[in-house]
Amino acid sequence: MNTISNELIHTKENLQLLAKYLTKMFGKDKAMQLIKEHQEKSKKNKQDYLFGSNSLAHELGKRDLEFFCMYYLQDTFVPKPNNLARKLSPTHFECWDLLSDCFIKDLFDKVILCLPRGFAKTTLTTFAGTIRNACYNAFYQIIIGKTEADAQDFIFDVRKQFEENPYIIHTFGELIDTRRFTVNKNEIHLANNCKIHALSSNSSIRGKKHMGKRPTHIYLDDTQGMSDIITQESKQKKMEVYQKDILYSGDEPVYRNGKKIKAGTKFIISGTVLAKDCFISRLLENPQYKSIVGRAILVDDIDKMFSNKYWSKFKEIYYDNKNKFAESDALDYYQQNESEMKFPILWEDKWTPTELAIKYFGDPTAFKQEMMNDADILTGSKCFFNTKKMKREEMEKLEFDRTMMTIDCAVETEEQHDYTSVCIGSRGETGHRYIREGLLYKKEFDDSIDTVIDLIRKYDDITHVLVEKNTFQGRFEAELNKLIQKDEILKKRNLQIWGERQYSNKENRIRSMSGKVNNGFIIFCEEDKQYIDQILDYQGSKIGHDDAADTLEMLDAHIDDIEVIQSIRIFDKKLLF
């Protein structure tokens, strides 16, 4: 044993770890006997039978994924003075147990780990699983990441472990040999003839083989994104790629005389739920897949909890745009009321209640998708929970740097049909949106045009007017332009009026704005009760009316893009000297 091995390998902590997992597997007496026998054998043969090749550690890592991770990948998973690792949660160990049943015991072939963003899914599952399986001769592993860059980053991290990790090298030898085997940005061909191949989700793995053999393991690592749930077509396409391309790239298990003689390809999918019928949601309903679904906050109704008097007060303090110490004051408030506000968390060494609360207040929809794996949020659920309001008279005293109007026209005026919605909003110096007038009405075309013209006259700082083009196919904005050019005052304002079509991802865009409404970044006039009530009632494009939410989203999405032309100020050049 060399000096490095003695210093790094044969430490008190490593011996205790070995004893702990041997005891877990064989009992304390047998574990102590095995350690003693292998220590004596090491001294006699001058070879490390505790941690070296063909050692107790080698055999234990083969049988127990958790031990492999806690010993061979200890600098990743075990907190030490010289690293930034966090203490793992019980759910992390639960995931390793499930993966052990798949990889080692071969009890099933398909696993889904549906865990919150930031829960170290990739490190816990794909990174650890790939390295462990390669060490024990998993012949061909394919990792599918979201992008090409993700795939290449993964290969870099895995290669680094094989080249620099002393625990792996001490037991398994130098598995990277660039003189004999291929190692590049997307693949590693190891010295034991195993291959690790990383691809982007846009790449096809149809027909991929290594030395004539199909993949033994296929990992789908967080491959689902928002673009995959925009439309029903995009959801179906994501599912079809998996069912028709990825699934058929693997091998079925081989049985002979009723006994399994070859395991089937293992499929490991990790990610988060983004919609009720998204790719991962549909797989979770399939009994072939063994799964773990985790939520960052361990309560049944986070909306109710974050609406109680304590968290409502915290939010009020945190989002007070007039208080430059708002954040520290809010944190102080939490400390003073921690016993009433603290809630259980999935990974306590990673998240704090205040951190999670601020993320939730910022965008409840995104939080439920990314942190709570809530499959119901995009179908018939509330999006906006409260609004910040001011009196119109008070709002009109503020200074704004730009103002625009957005219009969503309705054709019919009967009771059951949609409203025409008009939103007039300005941006303040801090970026906050002030909805100076939100209006809903049912009028015939000409009366609607007259109403809009009157509003443009009323708000003389409006510079841009955006009309949803779907209804009148450009006729509404054309008529507006025509009337404005006939008006001696309005035509001098150089108003920009245009129409845009709204496509089928409208609901996702509206929901993505929810945080701005809920946390008071968008502020309404309290007199516009009908408009505000429709915003608060919004549950999706197929339930009730979305007219107010539509014009609000249009304004929020475009107001920052308006170019502000500053007036030229002339001053005495003598002031420069």
C-alpha positions in Angstrom: 0.0 0.0 0.0 1.4 3.4 -1.0 1.5 6.6 1.1 -1.5 8.1 -0.5 -3.5 5.0 0.1 -2.7 4.9 3.8 -3.6 8.6 4.2 -6.7 8.7 2.2 -8.0 5.1 2.2 -7.3 3.6 5.6 -8.8 6.3 7.8 -10.8 5.8 10.9 -13.9 7.1 9.1 -13.6 4.7 6.2 -13.1 1.7 8.5 -16.1 2.7 10.5 -18.1 3.1 7.3 -17.1 -0.3 6.1 -18.0 -1.8 9.5 -21.4 -0.1 9.5 -22.5 -1.5 6.1 -21.0 -4.9 6.7 -23.0 -5.0 10.0 -26.1 -3.9 8.1 -25.7 -6.8 5.7 -24.3 -9.6 7.9 -24.7 -8.6 11.5 -22.1 -7.2 13.9 -20.3 -10.4 14.8 -19.9 -11.5 11.2 -18.8 -8.0 10.2 -16.1 -7.8 12.8 -14.9 -11.3 11.9 -14.7 -10.4 8.2 -12.7 -7.2 8.8 -10.3 -9.0 11.1 -9.7 -11.8 8.6 -9.1 -9.4 5.7 -6.8 -7.3 7.8 -4.7 -10.3 8.6 -4.8 -11.4 4.9 -3.6 -7.9 3.9 -0.6 -8.0 6.2 0.3 -11.5 5.1 0.1 -10.9 1.3 1.0 -7.2 1.3 -2.2 -6.4 -0.6 -5.2 -4.3 0.5 -8.1 -6.7 1.0 -10.2 -4.1 2.8 -10.4 -1.4 0.1 -8.3 -2.6 -2.8 -9.2 -4.8 -5.8 -11.1 -8.0 -4.8 -11.6 -6.4 -1.4 -14.5 -6.2 1.1 -15.2 -2.7 -0.1 -15.3 -4.0 -3.7 -17.8 -6.7 -2.8 -19.9 -4.5 -0.6 -20.2 -1.8 -3.4 -21.3 -4.5 -5.8 -24.2 -5.5 -3.4 -25.1 -2.1 -1.9 -25.5 1.1 -4.0 -25.7 3.2 -0.8 -22.3 2.0 0.4 -20.8 2.6 -3.0 -22.0 6.3 -2.9 -21.1 6.9 0.7 -17.6 5.5 0.3 -16.4 5.8 -3.3 -18.3 9.1 -3.9 -17.8 10.4 -0.3 -16.5 13.8 -1.5 -19.8 14.3 -3.2 -22.2 12.9 -0.7 -20.5 13.1 2.8 -20.1 16.6 4.4 -16.5 17.2 5.3 -14.5 20.3 6.3 -13.0 20.5 2.9 -16.1 20.1 0.7 -19.5 21.7 0.2 -21.6 18.5 0.5 -24.9 18.7 2.4 -26.3 16.2 4.9 -28.6 13.9 2.9 -32.3 13.6 3.6 -34.1 10.3 4.2 -35.6 10.6 0.7 -32.1 10.4 -0.8 -31.5 7.1 0.8 -34.9 5.9 -0.2 -34.0 6.6 -3.8 -30.8 4.6 -3.5 -32.8 1.7 -2.1 -35.1 1.8 -5.1 -32.2 2.0 -7.5 -30.5 -0.9 -5.8 -33.6 -3.0 -6.3 -33.5 -2.1 -10.0 -29.7 -2.3 -10.7 -28.5 -5.0 -8.2 -31.5 -7.2 -7.3 -33.0 -6.9 -10.8 -36.5 -6.8 -9.4 -37.8 -4.4 -12.1 -36.5 -2.5 -15.1 -38.2 0.9 -15.0 -37.8 3.6 -12.4 -39.1 7.2 -12.1 -37.7 9.6 -9.6 -40.0 12.6 -9.6 -38.2 15.0 -7.3 -38.1 18.8 -6.7 -35.7 21.1 -8.6 -32.5 21.4 -6.7 -32.8 18.0 -5.0 -29.6 16.7 -6.6 -31.5 14.3 -8.9 -28.8 14.1 -11.5 -26.0 13.6 -8.9 -28.0 11.2 -6.9 -29.3 9.1 -9.7 -27.6 9.5 -13.1 -24.1 10.5 -11.9 -23.8 8.0 -9.0 -25.6 5.2 -10.9 -23.6 5.5 -14.0 -20.2 5.5 -12.2 -21.2 2.6 -9.9 -22.6 0.5 -12.8 -19.5 1.2 -15.0 -17.2 0.0 -12.2 -19.1 -3.3 -12.1 -19.1 -3.8 -15.9 -22.4 -2.3 -17.1 -21.5 -2.7 -20.7 -23.3 0.2 -22.4 -25.0 3.1 -20.6 -26.7 6.0 -22.4 -27.5 9.2 -20.7 -30.0 11.6 -22.3 -29.8 15.2 -21.1 -31.9 18.1 -22.0 -29.3 19.8 -24.1 -26.0 18.9 -25.8 -24.2 21.1 -23.2 -25.8 19.1 -20.4 -24.6 15.9 -21.9 -21.0 17.1 -22.3 -20.9 18.5 -18.8 -22.0 15.1 -17.5 -19.3 13.3 -19.4 -16.7 15.8 -18.0 -17.8 15.2 -14.4 -17.8 11.4 -14.8 -14.4 11.4 -16.5 -13.0 13.4 -13.6 -14.1 10.8 -11.1 -12.4 8.0 -13.0 -9.2 10.0 -13.4 -9.0 11.7 -10.0 -11.1 9.9 -7.4 -8.5 8.0 -5.2 -11.1 5.6 -3.7 -12.3 4.5 -7.2 -8.7 4.2 -8.6 -7.5 2.3 -5.5 -10.2 -0.4 -6.0 -10.9 -0.5 -9.7 -7.7 0.8 -11.2 -7.2 3.4 -13.9 -10.3 3.0 -16.0 -9.5 5.9 -18.3 -6.9 5.0 -20.9 -6.9 7.6 -23.7 -4.1 5.8 -25.6 -6.3 2.7 -26.2 -9.9 3.8 -25.9 -12.1 6.6 -27.1 -12.8 9.5 -24.7 -14.4 12.7 -26.0 -17.0 15.3 -25.1 -19.9 12.8 -25.5 -18.6 9.4 -24.7 -16.1 7.4 -22.6 -14.9 4.0 -23.6 -13.4 2.6 -20.4 -10.5 0.2 -19.9 -12.9 -2.5 -18.8 -14.6 -2.2 -22.2 -17.7 -0.5 -20.8 -19.0 2.6 -22.6 -20.8 5.7 -21.3 -22.5 7.7 -24.0 -24.3 11.1 -23.3 -26.7 12.6 -25.8 -29.1 15.5 -25.9 -32.9 15.0 -25.8 -33.0 16.0 -29.5 -30.8 13.1 -30.6 -32.2 9.8 -31.6 -30.8 6.7 -30.0 -32.5 4.4 -32.4 -30.0 1.6 -33.3 -27.3 2.7 -30.9 -25.0 -0.2 -30.0 -21.6 -0.8 -28.4 -19.7 -3.6 -29.9 -22.9 -5.1 -31.3 -24.8 -4.9 -28.0 -27.8 -2.7 -27.1 -27.7 -0.4 -24.0 -27.8 -2.0 -20.6 -29.0 1.3 -18.9 -30.8 4.3 -20.4 -31.1 7.4 -18.2 -33.5 10.2 -19.1 -32.2 13.1 -17.0 -34.6 16.0 -16.6 -35.4 15.9 -20.3 -38.8 17.5 -20.1 -39.1 21.3 -20.4 -41.8 23.9 -20.7 -41.7 23.7 -24.5 -42.9 20.0 -24.2 -46.2 21.0 -22.5 -47.2 24.1 -24.5 -49.7 22.2 -26.7 -51.3 18.8 -26.8 -49.2 18.1 -29.9 -46.0 18.8 -28.1 -47.0 16.6 -25.2 -47.9 13.8 -27.5 -44.7 14.2 -29.5 -42.6 13.9 -26.3 -44.4 10.7 -25.4 -44.1 9.2 -28.8 -40.3 9.8 -29.0 -40.0 7.8 -25.8 -42.4 5.0 -26.7 -41.2 4.6 -30.3 -37.5 5.5 -30.2 -36.1 5.2 -26.7 -38.0 2.2 -25.3 -37.3 0.1 -28.4 -33.6 0.9 -28.2 -33.3 -1.4 -25.1 -33.4 -5.2 -24.7 -36.0 -7.4 -23.1 -34.8 -9.8 -20.4 -33.9 -13.3 -21.5 -35.5 -16.4 -19.8 -34.5 -20.0 -20.2 -36.5 -22.8 -18.5 -38.3 -20.2 -16.4 -35.1 -18.6 -15.1 -33.8 -15.2 -16.0 -30.4 -15.5 -17.6 -30.0 -12.0 -18.8 -31.4 -8.8 -17.4 -33.4 -6.4 -19.5 -32.3 -2.8 -20.2 -32.9 -0.5 -17.2 -34.8 2.8 -17.8 -34.2 5.5 -15.2 -36.3 8.6 -15.6 -35.8 11.7 -13.4 -37.5 15.0 -13.6 -40.6 17.0 -12.3 -44.2 17.1 -13.2 -45.1 20.1 -15.4 -48.7 19.3 -16.2 -51.4 16.7 -15.5 -50.9 15.0 -18.8 -47.2 15.7 -19.4 -44.7 13.0 -20.2 -43.8 12.2 -16.6 -47.4 12.4 -15.3 -48.4 9.8 -17.8 -45.6 7.4 -17.0 -46.4 7.7 -13.3 -49.8 6.2 -14.0 -48.1 3.1 -15.6 -47.8 0.2 -13.1 -44.7 -1.0 -14.8 -42.7 2.0 -13.4 -41.6 2.0 -9.8 -41.5 5.5 -8.6 -40.8 8.0 -5.8 -42.5 11.4 -5.9 -41.2 14.0 -3.6 -42.4 17.5 -2.6 -40.2 20.2 -1.2 -42.8 21.2 1.4 -44.4 18.4 3.4 -47.9 19.9 3.8 -51.1 19.1 2.0 -52.2 22.6 1.0 -49.4 25.2 0.6 -51.8 27.8 -0.8 -53.8 27.7 2.5 -50.6 27.8 4.6 -49.0 30.7 2.8 -52.3 32.6 3.0 -52.5 32.4 6.9 -52.0 35.6 8.9 -48.3 35.0 9.6 -47.2 34.3 6.1 -49.5 37.0 4.7 -47.8 39.5 7.0 -44.4 38.2 6.0 -45.3 38.7 2.3 -46.6 42.2 3.0 -43.3 43.2 4.6 -41.1 41.5 2.0 -42.8 43.1 -1.0 -43.1 46.6 0.5 -41.5 48.6 -2.4 -41.2 51.7 -0.2 -39.0 50.0 2.4 -35.4 49.5 1.4 -34.9 47.1 4.4 -37.9 45.0 3.4 -36.1 41.7 3.0 -34.2 41.9 6.4 -37.4 43.1 8.1 -39.3 40.1 6.7 -36.6 37.7 7.9 -36.7 39.3 11.3 -40.5 38.9 11.4 -40.0 35.2 10.6 -37.5 34.7 13.4 -39.9 36.4 15.9 -42.7 34.0 14.8 -40.8 30.9 13.8 -42.8 28.6 16.1 -46.0 29.6 14.3 -44.5 29.7 10.8 -42.0 26.8 10.5 -43.1 23.9 8.3 -41.6 20.4 7.5 -39.2 20.3 4.5 -38.1 17.4 2.3 -34.4 18.4 2.5 -33.7 20.5 5.6 -30.0 20.9 5.0 -30.7 22.5 1.6 -33.8 24.7 2.0 -35.2 27.0 4.7 -38.9 28.0 5.2 -38.3 31.6 4.2 -36.3 30.6 1.1 -39.2 28.4 -0.1 -41.8 30.9 0.8 -40.1 33.6 -1.2 -39.9 31.3 -4.2 -43.6 30.4 -3.8 -44.7 34.1 -3.6 -42.6 34.9 -6.6 -44.4 32.4 -8.9 -46.8 29.9 -7.3 -47.4 28.1 -10.5 -43.8 27.5 -11.3 -43.2 26.6 -7.6 -45.8 23.9 -7.7 -44.4 22.6 -11.0 -40.7 22.6 -10.1 -40.8 22.1 -6.3 -44.1 20.3 -5.5 -44.7 18.0 -8.5 -48.3 19.2 -8.5 -50.0 17.6 -11.5 -53.2 19.5 -11.2 -52.0 23.1 -11.4 -52.7 23.6 -15.1 -56.2 22.1 -15.2 -58.9 23.9 -13.4 -56.9 25.4 -10.5 -56.7 29.0 -9.3 -53.8 31.0 -10.6 -54.1 34.3 -8.8 -54.8 34.5 -5.1 -54.7 38.1 -4.2 -54.1 41.5 -5.8 -52.4 44.7 -4.6 -54.7 47.7 -5.1 -54.6 51.5 -4.9 -57.2 54.2 -5.3 -57.1 55.6 -8.8 -56.7 59.1 -7.5 -53.6 58.0 -5.6 -52.2 56.1 -8.5 -52.6 59.0 -10.9 -50.2 61.1 -8.7 -47.3 58.7 -9.4 -44.7 59.1 -12.1 -44.5 56.6 -15.0 -41.9 56.1 -17.7 -44.2 54.5 -20.3 -47.8 53.7 -20.9 -49.7 51.4 -23.2 -53.1 49.9 -23.9 -54.0 46.3 -24.7 -57.3 45.1 -26.1 -58.9 41.7 -26.4 -62.0 42.1 -28.6 -65.2 40.0 -28.4 -67.6 39.5 -31.4 -70.8 38.7 -29.6 -72.5 40.7 -26.9 -74.9 38.0 -25.5 -74.6 37.0 -21.8 -72.8 33.7 -22.4 -70.1 35.2 -24.6 -66.8 36.7 -23.7 -66.2 40.3 -22.8 -64.2 42.9 -24.6 -61.3 43.6 -22.3 -59.2 46.8 -22.2 -56.1 47.2 -20.1 -54.3 50.6 -19.7 -51.1 50.2 -17.8 -47.9 52.2 -17.0 -44.5 51.2 -15.7 -43.1 52.9 -12.6 -39.5 53.7 -12.0 -39.0 50.4 -10.1 -40.4 48.4 -13.0 -43.8 47.8 -11.2 -46.8 47.7 -13.5 -49.7 50.0 -12.5 -53.0 49.1 -14.1 -54.5 52.5 -14.3 -57.7 51.2 -15.9 -59.0 47.6 -16.4 -62.3 47.6 -18.2 -64.7 44.8 -19.3 -67.7 45.4 -21.5 -70.1 44.0 -24.1 -70.6 46.4 -27.0 -71.1 46.3 -30.7 -68.0 46.9 -32.9 -68.6 50.7 -33.5 -69.4 51.4 -29.8 -66.3 49.5 -28.8 -64.2 51.6 -31.1 -65.7 54.8 -29.7 -64.9 53.6 -26.1 -61.3 52.9 -27.0 -60.9 56.3 -28.7 -62.3 58.0 -25.6 -59.8 56.1 -23.4 -56.9 57.1 -25.6 -58.0 60.8 -25.2 -58.4 60.4 -21.5 -54.9 58.9 -21.0 -52.7 61.3 -23.1 -49.5 59.5 -22.2 -50.5 56.3 -24.0 -48.0 55.7 -26.8 -48.7 52.1 -27.9 -51.9 50.2 -28.5 -51.8 46.4 -28.9 -54.9 44.6 -30.2 -55.4 40.8 -30.1 -55.8 40.0 -33.8 -57.6 36.7 -33.6 -61.2 38.1 -33.5 -61.4 40.7 -36.2 -58.4 39.8 -38.2 -56.9 43.3 -38.2 -60.1 45.2 -38.8 -60.3 46.7 -35.2 -56.8 48.3 -35.3 -57.3 49.4 -38.9 -60.5 51.3 -37.8 -58.7 52.8 -34.8 -55.9 54.1 -37.0 -58.4 55.6 -39.5 -60.3 57.5 -36.8 -57.1 58.7 -35.1 -55.8 60.2 -38.4 -59.1 62.1 -38.7 -58.7 63.6 -35.2 -56.5 66.8 -35.2 -55.2 66.2 -31.7 -54.8 62.4 -31.7 -52.9 62.2 -35.0 -50.2 64.4 -33.5 -49.4 61.9 -30.8 -47.7 59.5 -33.1 -49.5 56.5 -31.6 -48.3 53.1 -32.5 -51.2 50.6 -33.0 -50.7 47.0 -34.1 -52.3 43.6 -33.8 -50.8 40.2 -32.7 -52.3 36.7 -32.8 -52.4 34.8 -29.6 -51.6 31.1 -30.0 -52.4 28.0 -28.0 -49.7 28.5 -25.3 -51.7 31.4 -23.9 -52.6 29.7 -20.7 -49.0 28.9 -19.9 -48.1 32.5 -20.5 -50.8 33.8 -18.2 -49.9 31.4 -15.5 -46.2 32.4 -15.7 -47.4 35.9 -14.8 -49.1 34.7 -11.6 -46.1 35.6 -9.3 -46.1 39.2 -10.4 -49.8 39.5 -9.5 -49.7 37.6 -6.3 -46.7 39.4 -4.9 -47.9 42.9 -5.8 -45.5 43.6 -8.7 -48.6 44.4 -10.7 -50.8 46.9 -8.9 -54.5 47.5 -9.8 -57.0 50.3 -9.2 -59.4 49.2 -6.5 -62.3 50.8 -8.5 -61.9 48.3 -11.3 -63.7 45.5 -9.3 -65.1 43.6 -12.2 -61.7 43.4 -14.0 -59.9 42.4 -10.8 -62.6 39.8 -9.9 -62.2 38.1 -13.3 -58.4 38.0 -12.8 -58.9 36.3 -9.4 -61.5 33.9 -10.8 -59.1 32.7 -13.6 -58.7 28.9 -13.6 -57.6 28.2 -17.1 -58.7 29.0 -20.7 -61.4 26.3 -20.6 -63.1 27.5 -17.4 -64.9 30.8 -17.2 -63.5 33.9 -18.8 -59.9 34.8 -19.5 -60.5 38.2 -21.1 -59.0 40.3 -18.3 -56.0 37.9 -17.8 -55.4 38.0 -21.5 -55.0 41.8 -21.8 -53.0 41.9 -18.5 -50.5 39.3 -19.9 -50.2 41.1 -23.2 -49.4 44.4 -21.3 -46.9 42.7 -19.0 -45.2 40.9 -21.8 -44.7 44.1 -24.0 -44.4 47.1 -21.8 -40.7 46.7 -21.1 -40.0 46.6 -24.9 -41.4 50.1 -25.5 -38.5 52.4 -26.4 -38.6 55.6 -24.3 -37.4 58.7 -26.1 -36.0 61.2 -23.6 -36.7 64.8 -24.2 -33.6 66.9 -24.9 -32.6 69.3 -22.2 -30.7 72.5 -23.2 -28.4 74.1 -20.6 -25.8 76.7 -20.4 -22.4 75.2 -21.5 -20.7 77.5 -19.1 -21.9 75.2 -16.3 -19.3 72.6 -17.6 -16.4 74.8 -16.5 
